[in-house]
Amino acid sequence: MKARVTVTLKSGILDPQGKAIEGALASLGVVGVSSVRQGKVFDIEIADGDRAGAEARLKEAAEKLLANTVIENYDVKVLT
Amino acid sequence: MKSAVIVFPGINREHDMARTLRLISGREPAMVWHADTTLPAGTDLAVIPGGFSYGDYLRCGAIAARSPIMEAVRAFAGRGGLVLGVCNGFQILCESGLLPGVLMRNAQLKFICRDVYLRIERSDTPFTRGYNAGQVIRVPVAHGEGNYVADAETLTRIENEGRVLFRYAAPDGSLDPQWNVNGATNAIAGLVSAGGNVLGLMPHPENHVEAALGSTDGRGLFQGLAEHLSRAA
């Protein structure tokens, strides 16, 4: 079973890396970009089990390690 | 003072820390590997030094915070044991939940390696009794992620409880954004846990304890700890 966990900064948390990318895009002439926020994507394979079980395990992974919930939100999607 | 220095893969300041602890206390600190599950019997100070544990993968300190020895450190702190985390050690303490908040990328996105000035906010703690409140010390920083961030509620709580012990300041002790090297909220350089026994600090006082290295401003922290522990014993 393939899954994807996306971790993004909570709104209100400053993202200096996103700001730097935003500036770089502007200087490359990519117009119309009003904001960039950088996040992380984890592609995870789950050996076996049902969908609900996989989702629960991925949530546990996100809570325990993948995201720092003080500053980050996470989203779990089972793909196949 | 019977100290234990926790060593994670990728840590590189453990010998600086051990040298300082040996110099101030006259006792050899125990070096404790991350995979160990207990601190040596009789440990009264656990120290998490600086460096790049696990290559700063995922988030600074995130993987080290979940290693086996941290359970022992958490239990030790829960019993009131003194814990000091410097630089990556501060990041590890935040990731482990022993301290609130998080250390983000420096506001100017640069790794900063230089001396900074810190204002001591209070002297009535085991960590700062070697200083006077309001005193300014000069110590080095070396980090890319030292920009302290916490939610508004947490900030209000730690400020009201007087848990910020060190702030980035001008040499005269005034707070000035120009001297807040990494953009930390409220210029926070070091803060303690609710119980007052766990300190996280971004700068490296352990590197300023010998006159030959240009400054002894960091000695107060370690001498204060040694005095506190010798009285408690």
Chai-1 contact restraints between the chains, C-beta under 6 A:
chainA,res_idxA,chainB,res_idxB,connection_type,confidence,min_distance_angstrom,max_distance_angstrom,comment,restraint_id
A,P16,B,R105,contact,1.0,0.0,6.0,A-B,restraint_1
A,P16,B,L109,contact,1.0,0.0,6.0,A-B,restraint_2
A,A20,B,L109,contact,1.0,0.0,6.0,A-B,restraint_3
A,N68,B,R59,contact,1.0,0.0,6.0,A-B,restraint_4
A,N68,B,V102,contact,1.0,0.0,6.0,A-B,restraint_5
A,V70,B,V102,contact,1.0,0.0,6.0,A-B,restraint_6
A,I71,B,V102,contact,1.0,0.0,6.0,A-B,restraint_7
